[in-house]
């Protein structure tokens, strides 16, 4: 069973992505209804989003893509 990636640090950027868990609002609301394969896919997307946000932060770009 895959646990929710929520870390109770909810803050959405302008793209509708939580800056705490890096899920979209749709992924957050559908999480309980997803099967294990769907959750695994979301977790892969989360890792990519988190990496992208960290890269932007390192380059001095805000989480919303603005300098």
Buried (B, 14 or more C-beta within 10 A) or exposed (E): EBEEBEEEEEEBBEEEBBBBBBBBEEBBEBBEEBEEEBBEEBBEBBEEBBEEBEEBEEEEEEBEEEE
